[in-house]
Amino acid sequence: MAAGMTRALGLDFGTTNTVLALADGNAATHSLSFTSSAGTTDSMRTALSFMKDGQLGAQALKVEAGQAAIRQFIDNPGDARFLQSIKTFAASALFQGTLIFARRHSFEDLMEVFLRRLKTYAEESWPTEVSRLVAGRPVHFAGSSPDAELATRRYNDALTRLGFPEIHYVYEPVAAAYYFAQSLKSDANVLVADFGGGTTDYSLIRFERLAGKLTAKPIGHSGVGIAGDHFDARMIEHLVAPEIGKGSFFKSFDKVLEVPSNYYSSFSRWNQLSIFKTSREFTDLKSLVRSSLDPDKLELFIELVEHDEGYPLYQAISATKMALSGADEAEFHFAPLGKAGHKQVKRAEFDQWIAEDLSKIEGALDDVLTKTNTAPADVDKVFLTGGTSFVPAVRNIFNRRFDASKIESGGELLSIAHGLALIGESGDVEQWSA
């Protein structure tokens, strides 16, 4: 099929945000826009909210996605089931689904429901004829022992249900590089670092223009299942967990034992909080209150989970993290913690908390340069994309190694989806496929 004839849709199904871009023919793309009760936007928070609705019948649920899901959840405390960052479960064999109002939903069900809501919100702008879908995937999926084949099978299952005739997968940083390379004036070795919510991915690509056509040769990839969500978790671990009983003790017969720390690892991953609420772990935690030596703290913990404070907490942590990108000190403010919910945080403290994560992010950078036998001087352009690239300690990794004139950033939300659509429109999508 000629490039001009191809209707290619690029899907950047992100941990935090999802963007869809359509190739218009002739190397142009545009983002799909979505109109929900929360307004119109061209990127969608990757979140879902389910609520019983008597008007729809006994079994039917009112489902919202994105900001509308957040609004439904906040406006109906206790009545809405809220899920976010569903991508983090894609590669986990342990995640066999979650119960939503007594009905089990697999990962594939959740991904399908989310994309169907987006299709509804897109209304007329959803393309009627798409010849191929090009979906992004991380180099390394998030999770402790991610299974990339399982994740791809799950993606395929969900996307096939939506009726796409042809589905391709491209590494997310490769798509970002392709988008970025459209503006290159000369041949270049480009290193793209893509910082998502759940993963950090690197791609090193050689771009050349032959007879006006952009060609590329992938040199190497690497990645690690660590990114912005881990930084949030570290902040929760230090600012919040001690206030809700982490490190406290309980009595068991004649022994004094520490409250198990696994309760707090579930709590610090805000995307897992809604699943934690319905787990046996949470039931066990509630039974500890009577024997706790610090029952007030555990009661506060239980209250935060029962009142679905995970999302407001994530917003408070995010605001502090963003403020620390521009200042040496920022206030953490989270009213449900009472007096303990007002703290000053120094950037130096934050950098210390994330030091281990930073060294893994830097280790993956070493990995791609070493594997491909590339010296920093041989890299012509470094393109940083994704929200976590704004964290000064992350930028410093690159500032230490590469000349400042080589480092660029931009298109934080859109570059991947638009790169995917452009790759889909090109005549050689197979060359780019993961």
C-alpha positions as CSV (number, residue, x, y, z in Angstrom):
1,M,0.0,0.0,0.0
2,A,1.4,3.4,-0.9
3,A,2.3,5.7,2.0
4,G,-0.3,8.2,1.1
5,M,-3.0,5.5,1.2
6,T,-2.2,4.2,4.7
7,R,-4.4,5.2,7.6
8,A,-2.1,4.5,10.5
9,L,-3.1,5.0,14.1
10,G,-0.4,5.4,16.7
11,L,-1.3,4.3,20.3
12,D,0.9,5.4,23.2
13,F,-0.8,3.5,26.0
14,G,1.2,5.0,28.9
15,T,1.4,4.2,32.6
16,T,0.2,7.8,33.4
17,N,-1.3,9.2,30.1
18,T,-2.5,7.7,26.9
19,V,-2.3,9.5,23.5
20,L,-3.6,8.5,20.1
21,A,-2.3,10.1,16.9
22,L,-3.6,9.6,13.3
23,A,-1.3,9.8,10.2
24,D,-3.0,12.2,7.7
25,G,-0.9,11.0,4.7
26,N,2.1,12.9,3.5
27,A,4.0,12.7,6.7
28,A,1.6,14.7,8.8
29,T,-0.1,13.6,12.0
30,H,-2.7,14.9,14.4
31,S,-3.7,13.9,17.9
32,L,-7.2,12.6,18.5
33,S,-9.2,14.7,20.9
34,F,-11.5,13.4,23.6
35,T,-14.6,15.1,25.0
36,S,-15.9,13.8,28.3
37,S,-17.7,15.3,31.3
38,A,-14.3,16.7,32.4
39,G,-13.8,18.7,29.2
40,T,-11.8,18.3,26.0
41,T,-8.2,17.1,25.9
42,D,-5.8,15.4,23.5
43,S,-4.2,13.2,26.2
44,M,-6.0,10.9,28.6
45,R,-5.0,10.0,32.1
46,T,-4.8,6.2,32.0
47,A,-7.4,5.7,34.7
48,L,-10.8,3.9,34.9
49,S,-13.7,4.4,37.3
50,F,-16.7,2.0,37.7
51,M,-19.9,2.8,39.5
52,K,-23.3,1.1,39.9
53,D,-26.0,3.0,38.1
54,G,-29.7,2.1,38.8
55,Q,-30.8,3.8,35.6
56,L,-28.7,1.4,33.6
57,G,-30.1,-1.7,35.2
58,A,-29.0,-3.9,38.1
59,Q,-25.9,-5.4,36.5
60,A,-24.8,-2.3,34.5
61,L,-21.9,-0.1,35.6
62,K,-21.3,3.5,34.7
63,V,-17.7,3.5,33.4
64,E,-15.6,6.6,32.9
65,A,-11.9,7.0,31.8
66,G,-9.3,9.7,32.2
67,Q,-10.1,12.9,34.1
68,A,-13.9,12.0,34.0
69,A,-13.0,8.8,36.0
70,I,-11.1,10.8,38.5
71,R,-14.1,13.2,38.9
72,Q,-16.6,10.3,39.2
73,F,-14.4,8.8,41.9
74,I,-13.9,12.0,43.9
75,D,-17.6,13.0,43.6
76,N,-18.9,9.6,44.8
77,P,-16.7,8.7,47.8
78,G,-17.1,5.0,48.6
79,D,-19.4,4.2,45.7
80,A,-16.9,4.2,42.8
81,R,-14.1,1.7,42.1
82,F,-11.1,3.5,40.7
83,L,-8.1,2.0,38.9
84,Q,-5.1,3.7,37.4
85,S,-1.7,2.8,36.0
86,I,-3.2,-0.4,34.7
87,K,-0.2,-0.8,32.3
88,T,2.0,-1.7,35.3
89,F,0.1,-5.1,35.5
90,A,0.5,-6.0,31.8
91,A,3.6,-8.2,32.3
92,S,2.8,-9.6,35.7
93,A,1.8,-13.3,35.7
94,L,0.7,-12.8,39.3
95,F,-2.0,-10.3,38.2
96,Q,-4.9,-12.6,37.2
97,G,-7.5,-9.9,37.3
98,T,-9.3,-7.8,39.8
99,L,-12.9,-7.9,41.2
100,I,-15.0,-5.0,40.2
101,F,-18.5,-5.2,41.8
102,A,-18.2,-9.0,42.1
103,R,-17.1,-9.5,38.4
104,R,-13.5,-10.4,37.6
105,H,-11.8,-8.2,35.1
106,S,-8.6,-9.4,33.4
107,F,-5.9,-7.0,32.2
108,E,-7.2,-7.4,28.7
109,D,-10.7,-6.5,29.8
110,L,-9.4,-3.3,31.5
111,M,-7.4,-2.3,28.5
112,E,-10.4,-2.9,26.2
113,V,-12.8,-1.0,28.4
114,F,-10.4,1.9,28.6
115,L,-9.9,2.2,24.9
116,R,-13.6,1.8,24.2
117,R,-14.3,4.7,26.5
118,L,-11.7,6.7,24.5
119,K,-13.5,5.8,21.3
120,T,-16.8,7.0,22.7
121,Y,-15.1,10.3,23.9
122,A,-13.5,10.8,20.5
123,E,-16.9,10.7,18.7
124,E,-16.6,11.7,15.1
125,S,-12.8,12.2,15.3
126,W,-12.3,8.4,15.8
127,P,-11.2,7.2,12.4
128,T,-13.6,4.8,10.6
129,E,-11.0,3.2,8.4
130,V,-7.6,2.3,10.0
131,S,-5.4,0.0,7.9
132,R,-3.0,-0.5,10.8
133,L,-2.5,0.2,14.4
134,V,1.0,0.8,15.7
135,A,1.2,0.4,19.5
136,G,4.2,1.5,21.6
137,R,5.7,-0.9,24.1
138,P,8.5,-0.3,26.7
139,V,11.9,-2.0,26.2
140,H,11.5,-3.5,29.7
141,F,8.0,-3.7,31.2
142,A,7.5,-2.6,34.8
143,G,7.3,-5.1,37.6
144,S,9.6,-7.3,39.7
145,S,9.9,-10.2,37.1
146,P,8.1,-8.9,34.0
147,D,7.1,-11.3,31.2
148,A,7.2,-9.3,27.9
149,E,5.6,-12.2,25.9
150,L,2.7,-12.3,28.3
151,A,2.3,-8.5,28.1
152,T,2.3,-8.6,24.3
153,R,-0.3,-11.4,24.2
154,R,-2.5,-9.4,26.5
155,Y,-2.1,-6.3,24.4
156,N,-2.9,-8.3,21.3
157,D,-6.0,-9.8,22.8
158,A,-7.4,-6.4,23.9
159,L,-6.5,-4.7,20.6
160,T,-7.9,-7.5,18.4
161,R,-11.2,-7.1,20.2
162,L,-11.4,-3.5,19.0
163,G,-11.2,-4.8,15.4
164,F,-7.9,-3.4,14.2
165,P,-6.9,-5.4,11.0
166,E,-3.2,-5.2,11.4
167,I,-1.3,-4.6,14.7
168,H,2.4,-3.7,15.1
169,Y,4.5,-3.0,18.2
170,V,7.4,-0.5,18.3
171,Y,9.6,0.3,21.2
172,E,8.4,3.6,22.7
173,P,11.8,5.4,22.6
174,V,12.2,4.3,19.0
175,A,8.9,6.1,18.2
176,A,10.0,9.2,20.1
177,A,13.3,9.1,18.2
178,Y,11.5,8.8,14.8
179,Y,9.3,11.8,15.7
180,F,12.3,13.8,16.8
181,A,14.4,12.9,13.7
182,Q,11.9,14.6,11.4
183,S,13.5,17.9,12.3
184,L,17.1,16.7,11.9
185,K,19.1,18.7,9.3
186,S,22.0,16.2,9.0
187,D,22.8,12.6,9.6
188,A,23.1,11.8,13.3
189,N,23.4,9.2,16.0
190,V,20.5,9.9,18.3
191,L,20.1,8.6,21.8
192,V,16.5,8.8,23.1
193,A,15.8,8.5,26.8
194,D,12.1,8.0,27.5
195,F,11.1,8.4,31.1
196,G,7.6,7.1,31.6
197,G,5.6,6.5,34.8
198,G,6.7,2.9,35.2
199,T,9.8,2.4,32.9
200,T,12.9,4.2,31.7
201,D,13.9,3.2,28.1
202,Y,16.9,4.0,25.9
203,S,17.2,3.7,22.2
204,L,20.3,4.5,20.1
205,I,19.6,5.0,16.4
206,R,21.5,6.1,13.4
207,F,19.4,8.4,11.2
208,E,20.4,9.3,7.6
209,R,18.6,11.0,4.8
210,L,18.9,9.2,1.4
211,A,17.4,11.0,-1.5
212,G,15.3,13.1,0.9
213,K,13.9,10.0,2.6
214,L,14.6,9.4,6.3
215,T,16.3,6.1,6.9
216,A,17.4,4.7,10.2
217,K,19.4,1.8,11.6
218,P,18.7,0.8,15.2
219,I,22.1,0.5,17.0
220,G,20.8,-0.7,20.4
221,H,18.2,-0.6,23.2
222,S,18.2,-0.9,27.0
223,G,15.8,-0.1,29.8
224,V,14.8,-0.7,33.4
225,G,11.4,-1.0,35.1
226,I,12.0,2.2,37.2
227,A,10.8,5.7,36.6
228,G,8.6,8.5,38.0
229,D,6.2,6.2,40.0
230,H,9.2,4.8,41.9
231,F,10.2,8.4,42.9
232,D,6.7,8.9,44.2
233,A,6.9,5.7,46.1
234,R,10.2,6.8,47.8
235,M,8.5,10.0,48.9
236,I,5.5,8.2,50.4
237,E,8.0,5.8,52.1
238,H,9.8,8.7,53.8
239,L,7.0,11.3,54.3
240,V,3.9,9.2,54.9
241,A,4.6,5.6,55.8
242,P,6.1,6.4,59.3
243,E,3.0,8.4,60.2
244,I,0.7,5.5,59.5
245,G,2.6,2.8,61.4
246,K,5.6,1.8,59.4
247,G,8.3,0.6,61.8
248,S,5.8,0.3,64.7
249,F,5.1,-2.9,66.7
250,F,2.3,-5.2,67.8
251,K,2.0,-7.9,70.4
252,S,1.6,-11.5,69.4
253,F,1.1,-13.8,72.4
254,D,4.3,-13.0,74.5
255,K,6.3,-11.6,71.5
256,V,6.6,-8.1,70.2
257,L,6.8,-8.0,66.4
258,E,7.2,-5.3,63.8
259,V,4.2,-4.5,61.6
260,P,5.0,-6.3,58.2
261,S,6.6,-3.8,55.8
262,N,4.8,-5.4,52.8
263,Y,1.6,-3.5,53.8
264,Y,3.5,-0.2,53.1
265,S,4.9,-1.3,49.8
266,S,1.3,-1.8,48.6
267,F,0.4,1.6,50.0
268,S,3.4,3.5,48.4
269,R,2.3,2.2,44.9
270,W,-0.8,4.3,44.5
271,N,-1.8,2.4,41.4
272,Q,-2.1,-0.8,43.6
273,L,-4.1,0.9,46.4
274,S,-7.5,0.1,45.0
275,I,-6.5,-3.5,44.6
276,F,-4.9,-3.5,48.2
277,K,-8.3,-2.4,49.5
278,T,-10.0,-5.7,48.4
279,S,-7.1,-8.0,49.4
280,R,-6.5,-10.4,52.2
281,E,-3.5,-8.3,53.3
282,F,-5.8,-5.4,54.1
283,T,-8.1,-7.7,56.1
284,D,-5.0,-8.9,58.1
285,L,-3.9,-5.3,58.7
286,K,-7.3,-4.4,60.2
287,S,-7.0,-7.3,62.6
288,L,-3.6,-6.0,63.9
289,V,-5.1,-2.8,65.3
290,R,-6.2,-4.5,68.6
291,S,-2.7,-5.8,69.4
292,S,-0.8,-2.8,68.0
293,L,1.4,-0.7,70.3
294,D,0.6,2.3,68.2
295,P,-3.1,1.7,67.2
296,D,-3.8,5.4,66.2
297,K,-1.3,5.2,63.4
298,L,-2.7,1.9,62.0
299,E,-6.2,3.3,62.3
300,L,-5.1,6.3,60.2
301,F,-3.6,3.9,57.7
302,I,-6.9,2.0,57.4
303,E,-8.9,5.2,57.2
304,L,-6.8,6.4,54.2
305,V,-7.3,3.2,52.4
306,E,-11.1,3.0,53.2
307,H,-11.7,6.6,52.1
308,D,-9.8,6.1,48.9
309,E,-7.2,8.7,49.6
310,G,-4.7,7.2,47.2
311,Y,-5.4,9.6,44.4
312,P,-5.3,12.8,46.5
313,L,-2.1,11.5,48.1
314,Y,-0.6,10.9,44.6
315,Q,-1.5,14.5,43.7
316,A,0.1,15.9,46.8
317,I,3.3,13.9,46.3
318,S,3.4,14.9,42.6
319,A,3.0,18.6,43.4
320,T,5.9,18.4,45.8
321,K,8.1,16.5,43.3
322,M,7.3,19.1,40.6
323,A,8.0,22.0,42.9
324,L,11.4,20.4,43.8
325,S,12.3,20.4,40.1
326,G,12.4,24.2,40.3
327,A,13.3,24.9,43.9
328,D,15.7,23.6,46.6
329,E,12.9,23.2,49.1
330,A,9.1,22.6,48.8
331,E,6.2,22.0,51.0
332,F,4.4,18.6,51.2
333,H,0.8,19.2,52.1
334,F,-1.7,16.4,52.6
335,A,-4.6,17.3,55.0
336,P,-5.9,13.8,55.8
337,L,-2.6,13.1,57.7
338,G,-3.4,15.9,60.2
339,K,-0.4,17.7,61.6
340,A,2.0,15.2,60.0
341,G,0.6,16.3,56.6
342,H,2.6,19.5,56.6
343,K,6.3,19.1,56.0
344,Q,9.2,20.9,54.3
345,V,11.1,18.7,51.9
346,K,14.6,19.6,50.7
347,R,15.7,18.6,47.2
348,A,18.9,17.1,48.7
349,E,16.8,14.8,50.8
350,F,14.7,13.8,47.8
351,D,17.9,13.1,45.8
352,Q,19.1,10.8,48.6
353,W,15.8,8.9,48.7
354,I,16.0,8.2,45.0
355,A,19.7,7.6,44.8
356,E,19.3,3.8,44.3
357,D,16.8,4.3,41.5
358,L,19.0,6.9,39.8
359,S,21.9,4.5,39.8
360,K,19.7,1.8,38.1
361,I,18.6,4.4,35.5
362,E,22.2,5.4,34.9
363,G,23.2,1.7,34.8
364,A,20.7,1.1,31.9
365,L,22.4,4.1,30.1
366,D,25.8,2.5,30.6
367,D,24.4,-0.8,29.3
368,V,23.3,0.7,25.9
369,L,26.5,2.6,25.4
370,T,28.7,-0.4,26.4
371,K,26.7,-3.0,24.5
372,T,26.9,-0.9,21.3
373,N,30.5,0.2,21.9
374,T,29.5,3.9,21.7
375,A,31.5,6.6,23.4
376,P,29.4,9.7,24.6
377,A,31.4,11.8,22.0
378,D,30.0,9.6,19.2
379,V,26.4,10.6,20.1
380,D,25.3,13.6,18.1
381,K,21.9,14.3,19.8
382,V,20.4,13.3,23.1
383,F,16.6,13.6,23.3
384,L,15.0,13.4,26.7
385,T,11.2,12.8,26.8
386,G,8.7,12.1,29.5
387,G,7.8,13.9,32.7
388,T,10.5,12.5,34.9
389,S,13.1,14.1,32.6
390,F,12.4,17.4,34.4
391,V,13.8,16.0,37.7
392,P,17.2,17.8,38.1
393,A,19.0,14.6,39.4
394,V,17.9,12.8,36.3
395,R,19.0,15.6,34.0
396,N,22.4,15.7,35.8
397,I,23.1,12.1,34.6
398,F,23.1,13.4,31.0
399,N,24.7,16.8,31.8
400,R,27.7,14.9,33.3
401,R,28.2,12.8,30.2
402,F,27.2,14.8,27.2
403,D,27.9,18.2,25.9
404,A,25.0,20.5,26.8
405,S,24.5,21.6,23.2
406,K,23.6,18.0,22.3
407,I,20.8,17.6,24.8
408,E,17.2,18.5,23.8
409,S,13.8,17.8,25.2
410,G,10.2,18.4,24.2
411,G,7.0,16.8,23.1
412,E,6.8,15.2,26.5
413,L,3.3,13.8,26.0
414,L,2.9,13.6,22.2
415,S,6.2,12.5,20.7
416,I,5.7,8.7,21.1
417,A,2.1,8.6,19.6
418,H,3.0,10.8,16.7
419,G,6.2,8.8,16.0
420,L,4.2,5.6,16.0
421,A,1.7,7.0,13.5
422,L,4.5,8.2,11.2
423,I,6.2,4.8,11.4
424,G,2.8,3.2,10.5
425,E,2.5,5.4,7.5
426,S,6.0,4.7,6.3
427,G,6.5,1.9,3.8
428,D,8.8,-0.1,6.1
429,V,6.9,-0.6,9.4
430,E,8.4,-4.1,9.8
431,Q,11.9,-2.6,10.0
432,W,10.8,-0.7,13.1
433,S,8.8,-3.3,14.8
434,A,9.9,-4.7,18.2
